[in-house]
């Protein structure tokens, strides 16, 4: 079973993802694919919070900020994976540590996500929804939004697609089994 969760920041997506993964895993392996490469103290604080939130849940953490399919080499594909987050993957591919800007990374991220979901039995992918306004932004932000739209196409390969808004789960495809 593959779930795709999208929604605004701090709306409960990660906790819902943990609950879904724990249920799907049963006694099998449980993996947390951590995609954020911290750039500042705010990022590090967010990572600490996520680590604390999943303490005791039985997740093995796989750090994979880029080249997502590589994490499958270190895990049992029959396990259950929580990938948090698609948007961090895009940021890592688009804005590299050497100051590079790669506005056309969306297709690569979309391909990596498709390879990942086709290679696992169970997964929950967490993403952010950033399309709720009609504002026109600078080149970098617009490139990021285009890349996320490309990556969001992986929802077509998912069994269930859910938008999380203030803790309310709107199912757009499939069934949410908690």
Buried (B, 14 or more C-beta within 10 A) or exposed (E): BBBBBBBBEEBBBBEBBBBBBBEBBEEEBBBBBBBBBBEEEEEEEBBEEBEEEBEEBBBEEBEBBBEBBEBBEEBBBEBBBBBBBBBBBBBBBBBEEEEEEEBEBBEBBBBBBBBBBEBBBBBBBBBBBBEEEEEEEEEEEEBBBBBBEBBBEBBEBBBBBBBBBEEEBEEEEBEBEE
